[in-house]
Amino acid sequence: MRLHSCSTRPQPSRATVLLLCHTYETLNAHHTNSAYTLPSRTLSDKMAQISIVPFMPPQDGAGIAGPQGLPSRAAVVAAAELRIAQSGQAMVLPLPLAQLLVLAKHHGQSSRLVGSNGAKRHVAELESKVLELLLERKAAETRHVRELSLRDAELARLQQYIDDELTELHTRQAQVEESAPSVRLQLQEARSALCNISISDERYQQLKRVPAEQLLLADAVRTCVHEQLHELAGDNERLRLAAAGAREAASRAEDAVSRLQRENARLAAAVADKDAAVESTIAGLESRCVRLAAELEDAAVALEVCRAKAGMYDDLQAKAERLDAEVSRLSAVEAAAERLRVQLAAADAAVGDKDSTLSLLLADKAYLSKEVQVCGERIAELSSRLASQESKVGQLKAERQELYQKLATAAEATRNQDESRLERELARLQAKAASDLERIRKEAAETGEREARLLRDLRDAAVDEASRLRTELRQLRTQHEELLLSSRSAAAASGVSHSELLGELKLKGFELTRAQALCDERGTALAQANLQLEMLTEKVQLLTAEINQQERDATELVSELQQQLAAARGKLGEYHAAEGVLDQAVLGAAAAGDGAVAGLHEQLAALMPLSQSAAVAEHQSSSRPMQQQQQQLSGAMQWRIQHNIQLAARSAKLETEKQQLAREKADMQGKLSKAQAAVQKLHSQLQLVGQPHDFLLAQLSAAEAAASQAQEQLEAAQDALRQRDEQAREAAAERAALRRDLERILRERGTLDSMRRLMGSLVGSPAATSAATAAAEVAAVGGQGGAAQPAGAPLGR
C-alpha cells in the first residue's frame, strides 16, 4: 500500500507504526495463501484413483462423424442420460462424452464381428468401466470447478476486505497527518531513508555480530530484509531443484515402465511361441507313435495272412496244374486283363492327382486359418498397447497430483514459518517498545519512509511470486493438455489400426470363401473320377467272372490228374511237416540271435523225415538236371530261412523301440509339465509389474532367471524331440521296407510251385517231367532275382 503525505505531519507513536506493520503483513500473508491455494486433498486423491480418458472434441457442431451403423447424437445422449439416471446421479453428458460412448459402442460392435462370447463379455465390462470412469471424472471436474469458483469468490471477498482496510488505513493516516504534521515529516524522512536500502553479505555478517539492543532501526530493517530475501531465495531454489528432480524422476519412471512393458510383452510372446511349439511337437510324437503301433499291427496281421495263405497252396497246386494246360487258351484273356490293368493304373494316377490337389487345398486352408489367428493376435496386442498407454497416462496424472500436493505442503510450511517468525518478531518489538520509544521519535521520519518502501518491496515480491506461481500453473496446464493430445492421438492411431485389421480380416475371409469354392470344385471332379473308377471296377468284375468260369471248366480235368497226385500228396504232407519244423526253428533262431543261424541247417537235416531222406538219396544218381533242381531248392530254402530270421529279429527290434519311445514320451510329458509350471510362475511374476519400483526390479531379475532356465529346458526338449523325429523317420523307413518285402513275398510264391513240381518229378510220373523242367527254369529265374536283391531285404512265408 501507498501512504499519502501532507505538508504538515504530526509525530506518530511507536505503537501506531507497529500496528500498521503487523496489519499489512497479516493481510499480505492472508491474501497470498488464499489466492493461490491448490486443489484440496480429497479432490487430489479422487483424481489420482481414476484413469485419464482421452478427451476427443467433436468434428462438427451437429454430431459425430463415425462408421456406418452408428447411432445419432441424440440417441447416444439419451442413452447416456438414462444410464446416469439409473445409477442415481442427476447429470447430463456433454457432447465429447457422448462421442466417447459412441466410440466405445463401435468398438463393441467390431469386437462382436471377430470375438467369441468371452470376448463380448470382456468388451461389455470394459464399456461399463469406461462409463463409470467418465462419470467419476465429470463429477470430479464439476467439484473442482465448484471449488475454484468458491476460491475465486473467497479471493474477491478478501481483495475487497483488503481494499476496505487500505481505504480505512488511508483515511486514518490522513486524519493523523492532518492532526500531527510532525509525524508526516518523520514519515517523509523515513520514506526517503528507506528508498536506498542496500546491504551485502559482509555488511549482514557485521550487523549480526552487533547485539540486537544496539542496532538502529535501519540496520534492523536491513538485517530483516536480507534474512527474508535469503530464505525466500533458498526456498525458491529448493522448489526449483525439487521440481526438476521430480520431472527427471517422472521421465525415468516412464522410460522404465515402457522398457518393462516391452520386456514383458517380449517374454510373453516368447513363452507363448515355445508353448505352442512344444505342444505341436508332443502332438506330432503322439500321432507318430499311434501310427507306428498301427503299422506294426498291420504288419503282424499281414504276416499271419501270409502264413494262412501258405496252407492254401494245396488247393492252388491243382489249379496251377490245370492252368498250365490252359495257358494257350487264356493268353487272350490275359491280354485283355493287362489292358484293364493299364486302364486301372491310369485311373489310379488320376485319383492320385486329385488327392495331391486336395492336399494342396487343405494346406491352403490351414494357412488361411493360421493367418486369421495371427490377425486375432495382432488385435489383442494392439488392445494391450492401448491399455498400457491409458495406464501410463493415469500414472502421469497421479504424479502430477503428487507434485501439486508437494507444492501445497511446501507453500503451507513456508506460510507457517513466516507467521511464526513474524509473531516472534512482533513479540520482540513489543518488548523493546518501551526502551526504543525515544529513539523512534527521533528517527520517525526515516523509519516511516523505510518501512513504506519495505512494504512496497514486499508487496512487489508477493506480486512477483504470484505471477511466477501463475506461470508454473499455466505450464502445468500446458503439459496436461499435451498429455491429453498425445493420448487422443494414440487412441486415434489404435482406432485406425483396428479398422485396418478388420479390413484385412474381411479380405482373408473372402480368400477363404474362394478357397472353399475351389475345394468344392475339386470334390466334384473327384466324385466324377470315383464314378469312372466304379465303371472300371464293374468291367473288372465281369472279366473276373469269365476267369472263374474258365476255372470251373478247368476243374473237369482234375479227374485225369488225381492218380498222378496220389503219391505226390504223401510227399507234400512230409514237406509241410518239414516246413512247420522250419518255422519253429526260424522263430527260435530269431529269438536266440544271429549266432543260432549256423547250426540251423544241421537241425533241419536231423529233423527231416526218413522217407524224404531216402527219396533224396535214391535220386542222387539221377540225371544232371535233377541235381541242379535240388541244389536250387536247397539254396531257396536257405535264402528263405535267413530272411525269415531277419524279419522276426526286425519285428522284435521295432517292438523294443516302440516301448522305448513310449518311455521317452512319458519323460517328455514330465518335462513339459515342469516347463508349464515355470511358465505359470513367470506369468504370476509378470502380474506384479504395478508394485513399487524396488520390488519390481527384484521380480524382474527373478523372472529373467526363470525365463532363461525355461529357455534352456525348451531347447533341451526340442533337441530330444528332434532325435525322436529322426528315430520315427527311421522306423517309418523300416516299415516301408517291410511292406515292400511282404508285397514281394506275394509275387514270389511261384517258388513253392516249382518245389511242388519237383516233388511230382520225384514220384517218377512221365506227365510231370515236363512240369518239373518248367519249375526248374522258374526256380532258376527266382534264384537269380533273389541273388540280385540286397542282403538285408527280408522275406517271409
Steps between C-alpha positions, in 0.01 A plus 500: 500500500599857449472759783422853392674789674408864554708805562461477873523164672481445875740270683349142497529275795701174493184298570334646189794405278514144639125462452527605136788254435321208663174574316669512160699180557189314614290618205778427252553145633125437507464632145788285371384178666136537407559612142723212387378198688535170317213249468391325817636162607168331441488608138866408450448153641190451288675615184797273577276196536328524163650451155533779245263459204601680181281800426411509129320813384228454238586557138199717435229665701219278375614157606771239481636374167565128544460166326176392341244357735583732794210655692425869479619753753154542655464122547843472661438793734155361594651157574777657708246710698289190562810313618592782736142527631503128579829538689348771725697801372314793348738607227481564125797382297667756271565434137865378539382241752223388263760463228711280726194283567438469125861397443478247783182357348664480157792316660251255650335447156836437335599261774174307445603444138811297590473418869340216692253516788785554748631791294149655491471481875845651536410788267174561691690516828750741348217721372336511845833583663567776247154647563551492877842663468356769274226572752751520785723726293209730416395513866858576604526776240169644620621497859829653392322780312273556801800522733678736260193722490484496881867591521456775244210637705711474814784677321268777385363532853850520647604748233200712585585468869860607432381792291263604779776469758738697283237768449439514874873515571536772240222696667656454844840597364352814348337582832826439684692709249251782529513493880877445528714667231822389670407134446468566127844656500643202683327258262631697204850477639451132570381442142798686359731296720335170400535584131862388507515177699809317380678231695762244403596170658804660669285780641245242614769303685623821667148591613440146629805533725354817655260433793133543416452767769765724339368479143330797348159462340645537148761233568233271650285553189797423272577183699136390488474572126821304430381204705159497335644527152765236574243253631266569210785454250596172668139385496466593134820313413390194696160503333662534158740213568217289641286566192792416267574182698133405490489550123816293454365228728173500308683467167721222638197320643320536168801358311530215749130420474511500120811282504341256745183488291698423186703237684185343643335494158810341349522238776129420471528462121810278533335281764184469290704403192697241695179358652342469157815337358521251787131414475517451123814285534344282770183460294711398200689244709178356636352471152821340373500248786138411431571470128805281561300274731225469239754424230665236717162339557432512125837335433425226754156443345654487152755248625224282642309530173807387308536202729134414448543528126780244516245245616291565193778397262363143479185627334698739284722215378216326322382826349855584391541164325166543325591854400828377349294300249275798429776764453456520126124542532527770768765713326230718343333540839831601655553759229154646572576496872830677431316772311257534791791524741649779291167683509474443876855634547404810300189543719717458811739767368205735442374431853852567632503835319163585654629401843808721459277791393278440803804495730615833352156649562505373858845657548364831365208475741735440795712797391196727483387382845845579635486847342163563669652397833795735443256788430319424826830507687585836344163638613565377854847654494363838389237484776771431758707790364199732531441385859868556585484854357190575706669369816804712415284813475340409835842471660602839362179648643575350840855638489366842410260488796789401725695801376196719572482361853873551553475861383200561724682349797809710430290818467314424823826430685649824369192695607507347850869581534439858392213541745696353790799715415283811478337418832839461667621820341186681616545373854861611497407841363230543761750409773740761369229762445549665838879528468499620137218755528728804512719371220200433280378856552833634379511272196126493427525670165778272372337191644161580346647543155711185527206298628280626219768405246540163669126441483496593134792265431325222687185566303696493172673178606162345584363609163807354324462176693133487407582558132768229515254256654246591232764436234580159650130423515463592132799281416351207689170553322685510168672173585163354595355607165799350318447170681133510408590566135749211500240268651247611236750438221577156644129420515455616140797289387361196678164557333664522157701183563185326621314594181796383291501166679126465441554564129778242485279252683218551248748455215620173652137392535442566130812302412383214724161500323674483163717212623188318621341545157813357335491210747137432405597496132782256574256284696265491199787395274598233754142369503510472121827309523342268757212433260745411225684275743175322586432442129846352455447287811183356348694408185766331711231304682358379169842387386554330835172314453624378161824382657306315770290335231814388326631370830184300547551358155854415592389309810365231268859399435559415866391138453777446248769612747373347827692173446822694446444711812436203734867436564589872487260582784682272738826672412337841545375400846855420599608832346242694704620326816854607413376857443338505848826385652675767288272776634559394861874490444495845332305657787735344754805621309352855475440502874847360573683738264707485183742247652243222480471513119816293448366188672152532353573291188631210707179506710288493182701206365447315828126579507438404132289181467671176396284449196593838361868432575477164326329658203770758476771230524322289238493782250857613555600267220247655264570726211698827520189732460340337803811568714497864391134525604581360844789745544272787401236377748748482787631850418145642494423340836817645653415841360147480644636391838744791518242762401236359735750527787579860403128583481432358849803679648395825340146465640640442851727803458206717393301385803793596728530840334126552542527439875801732520308774316211459746737546793661803339154642435418472873831674583424780255153545651660539844743757365213679329305517826806649670540754222130591525538550876799726437299695241210541744745626759633750248145617424428547872822697537421711195170602660698684772609776263281759679683448834765745633816554301745305721273199525436519125874492426547198725208318341626591154843350571336185635275483192801537270681217680191278481452590134861405420456170684175433314677587174771244574241237587309572181818474292583165661145381438521610137829311454344187650195542279717533191677177593163330543393631160810348341434169673138511389606567140741206516221279635272620219769415244538153649124456497491596132775246431301234684191582298695476175644165611155367582373606160798329337419183694162488330663541162761229565264225603582327169797352682265269687352388169842400379555307821172313452594416142830367626313276743289378209815421304627293793195278463622417148186587308571555131225763482665702774849500344422793274343692792811431712721635223291823482509528880878465495523785250271717718707414807818594315349836406380551860847409634664754272249769613560411865877523453454842342305625799683677787615281786288687753169454314273285722279223368223312683267218430 
